[in-house]
C-alpha cells in the first residue's frame, strides 16, 4: 500500500494469505460463511489465482488460535 505506480516484486505465500484472511475476519468481524460466498471467492481469485481459499470450518480453527494468541499477548 502506498507504493504508487512503482512495480514491486512479490512472492506468493499461501500461509501469509491465510493469516491475512483470518485477520480480516477477526478485525472486521466478518461472518465465516462470507468466505465461501461467490462474490468473495471471485474477488480473491481475481486478485490472487493461486490462493486456495480455506473452508469456513478451517477458518474457525484459525480464528480460535489467532484470538487466543492475541489475547495472551495483551495479558502479559
Backbone as CSV, one residue per row, in Angstrom:
resi,resn,N_x,N_y,N_z,CA_x,CA_y,CA_z,C_x,C_y,C_z
1,UNK,0.832,-1.184,0.000,0.000,0.000,0.000,0.875,1.246,0.000
2,UNK,0.387,2.255,-0.646,1.138,3.491,-0.675,2.354,3.434,-1.574
3,UNK,2.415,2.445,-2.462,3.578,2.280,-3.336,3.444,3.103,-4.617
4,UNK,2.278,3.669,-4.859,2.080,4.439,-6.074,2.072,3.532,-7.286
5,UNK,2.722,3.963,-8.356,2.759,3.186,-9.587,4.000,2.321,-9.702
6,UNK,4.801,2.271,-8.661,6.043,1.508,-8.709,5.747,0.015,-8.803
7,UNK,6.484,-0.677,-9.621,6.374,-2.119,-9.750,7.289,-2.750,-8.712
8,UNK,6.705,-3.537,-7.814,7.489,-4.156,-6.751,7.381,-5.678,-6.856
9,UNK,8.480,-6.381,-6.567,8.436,-7.842,-6.636,7.562,-8.407,-5.517
10,UNK,6.924,-9.520,-5.820,6.052,-10.149,-4.835,6.223,-11.663,-4.912
11,UNK,6.364,-12.290,-3.752,6.457,-13.744,-3.689,5.187,-14.242,-3.013
12,UNK,4.448,-15.110,-3.711,3.198,-15.635,-3.173,3.471,-16.588,-2.018
13,UNK,2.676,-16.453,-0.962,2.758,-17.336,0.192,1.338,-17.720,0.614
14,UNK,0.990,-18.996,0.475,-0.332,-19.474,0.874,-0.560,-19.181,2.362
15,UNK,0.453,-19.466,3.171,0.348,-19.278,4.613,0.083,-17.807,4.967
16,UNK,0.809,-16.902,4.318,0.632,-15.469,4.590,-0.775,-15.004,4.189
17,UNK,-1.257,-15.503,3.075,-2.617,-15.157,2.642,-3.653,-15.690,3.619
18,UNK,-3.431,-16.894,4.143,-4.348,-17.465,5.128,-4.375,-16.612,6.395
19,UNK,-3.209,-16.165,6.836,-3.137,-15.308,8.013,-3.867,-13.987,7.769
20,UNK,-3.668,-13.387,6.616,-4.337,-12.120,6.288,-5.848,-12.304,6.228
21,UNK,-6.304,-13.424,5.671,-7.734,-13.704,5.612,-8.302,-13.861,7.020
22,UNK,-7.580,-14.562,7.880,-8.014,-14.745,9.272,-8.084,-13.402,9.983
23,UNK,-7.072,-12.573,9.823,-7.070,-11.242,10.445,-8.250,-10.414,9.944
24,UNK,-8.540,-10.519,8.653,-9.668,-9.792,8.063,-10.972,-10.201,8.752
25,UNK,-11.180,-11.491,8.919,-12.396,-11.995,9.558,-12.484,-11.518,11.005
26,UNK,-11.367,-11.566,11.722,-11.351,-11.170,13.134,-11.553,-9.665,13.291
27,UNK,-10.742,-8.880,12.613,-10.744,-7.428,12.798,-12.034,-6.788,12.288
28,UNK,-12.511,-7.240,11.113,-13.717,-6.642,10.530,-14.998,-7.379,10.913
29,UNK,-14.862,-8.386,11.780,-15.999,-9.155,12.275,-16.875,-9.673,11.146
30,UNK,-16.230,-10.325,10.196,-16.905,-10.887,9.028,-17.384,-12.296,9.355
31,UNK,-18.542,-12.662,8.847,-19.092,-13.997,9.047,-18.175,-15.044,8.399
32,UNK,-18.022,-16.184,9.068,-17.223,-17.275,8.493,-17.819,-17.739,7.168
33,UNK,-19.123,-17.680,7.052,-19.815,-18.110,5.831,-19.472,-17.200,4.645
34,UNK,-19.137,-15.946,4.931,-18.851,-14.985,3.860,-17.660,-15.408,3.005
35,UNK,-16.704,-16.132,3.575,-15.512,-16.523,2.808,-15.834,-17.566,1.756
36,UNK,-17.025,-18.161,1.824,-17.424,-19.139,0.819,-18.407,-18.560,-0.197
37,UNK,-18.762,-17.288,-0.042,-19.697,-16.641,-0.966,-19.088,-16.468,-2.353
38,UNK,-19.919,-16.575,-3.377,-19.439,-16.480,-4.761,-18.728,-15.162,-5.063
39,UNK,-19.266,-14.071,-4.548,-18.649,-12.768,-4.806,-17.259,-12.659,-4.202
40,UNK,-17.124,-13.100,-2.954,-15.830,-13.031,-2.256,-14.812,-13.972,-2.898
41,UNK,-15.262,-15.190,-3.208,-14.376,-16.170,-3.852,-13.900,-15.636,-5.201
42,UNK,-14.824,-15.046,-5.965,-14.462,-14.478,-7.263,-13.453,-13.343,-7.137
43,UNK,-13.651,-12.488,-6.140,-12.728,-11.373,-5.910,-11.336,-11.895,-5.577
44,UNK,-11.255,-12.824,-4.625,-9.943,-13.350,-4.241,-9.260,-14.062,-5.395
45,UNK,-10.042,-14.794,-6.182,-9.446,-15.494,-7.328,-8.885,-14.494,-8.349
46,UNK,-9.581,-13.398,-8.526,-9.105,-12.367,-9.452,-7.823,-11.715,-8.921
47,UNK,-7.771,-11.461,-7.619,-6.601,-10.822,-7.020,-5.393,-11.757,-6.958
48,UNK,-5.642,-13.038,-6.613,-4.544,-14.000,-6.494,-5.070,-15.396,-6.856
49,UNK,-4.957,-15.763,-8.127,-5.487,-17.056,-8.593,-4.875,-18.269,-7.897
50,UNK,-3.669,-18.158,-7.375,-3.019,-19.311,-6.734,-3.492,-19.568,-5.313
51,UNK,-4.181,-18.599,-4.720,-4.625,-18.756,-3.337,-5.767,-19.750,-3.249
52,UNK,-5.569,-20.791,-2.458,-6.607,-21.787,-2.214,-7.383,-21.339,-0.968
53,UNK,-8.609,-20.927,-1.170,-9.425,-20.375,-0.090,-9.867,-21.504,0.841
54,UNK,-9.582,-21.371,2.136,-9.987,-22.408,3.089,-11.497,-22.386,3.311
55,UNK,-12.047,-23.536,3.706,-13.471,-23.546,4.037,-13.680,-22.911,5.409
56,UNK,-14.918,-22.637,5.739,-15.196,-21.892,6.971,-14.838,-22.669,8.230
57,UNK,-14.868,-23.994,8.179,-14.506,-24.785,9.367,-13.021,-24.619,9.685
58,UNK,-12.182,-24.651,8.660,-10.747,-24.442,8.857,-10.489,-23.022,9.354
59,UNK,-11.221,-22.079,8.802,-11.074,-20.682,9.202,-11.479,-20.484,10.664
60,UNK,-12.491,-21.211,11.124,-12.911,-21.109,12.524,-11.798,-21.571,13.458
61,UNK,-11.092,-22.630,13.079,-9.972,-23.110,13.894,-8.880,-22.056,13.949
62,UNK,-8.527,-21.493,12.792,-7.501,-20.446,12.765,-7.944,-19.242,13.578
63,UNK,-9.238,-18.910,13.509,-9.782,-17.798,14.275,-9.556,-18.011,15.769
64,UNK,-9.847,-19.212,16.259,-9.667,-19.501,17.683,-8.199,-19.413,18.077
65,UNK,-7.307,-19.926,17.243,-5.870,-19.858,17.529,-5.405,-18.407,17.522
66,UNK,-5.800,-17.653,16.497,-5.400,-16.250,16.371,-5.916,-15.442,17.564
67,UNK,-7.183,-15.657,17.936,-7.772,-14.923,19.060,-7.069,-15.262,20.366
68,UNK,-6.767,-16.536,20.555,-6.076,-16.983,21.766,-4.694,-16.336,21.867
69,UNK,-3.951,-16.328,20.762,-2.613,-15.720,20.768,-2.698,-14.222,21.016
70,UNK,-3.677,-13.588,20.395,-3.836,-12.148,20.565,-4.186,-11.813,22.017
71,UNK,-5.058,-12.613,22.606,-5.454,-12.404,23.997,-4.259,-12.569,24.928
72,UNK,-3.455,-13.602,24.696,-2.275,-13.838,25.527,-1.287,-12.699,25.439
73,UNK,-1.140,-12.126,24.269,-0.199,-11.021,24.066,-0.579,-9.819,24.924
74,UNK,-1.881,-9.549,25.074,-2.331,-8.388,25.836,-2.400,-8.664,27.345
75,UNK,-2.374,-9.927,27.735,-2.408,-10.258,29.164,-1.065,-10.102,29.832
76,UNK,-0.012,-10.167,29.065,1.342,-10.111,29.639,1.694,-8.721,30.079
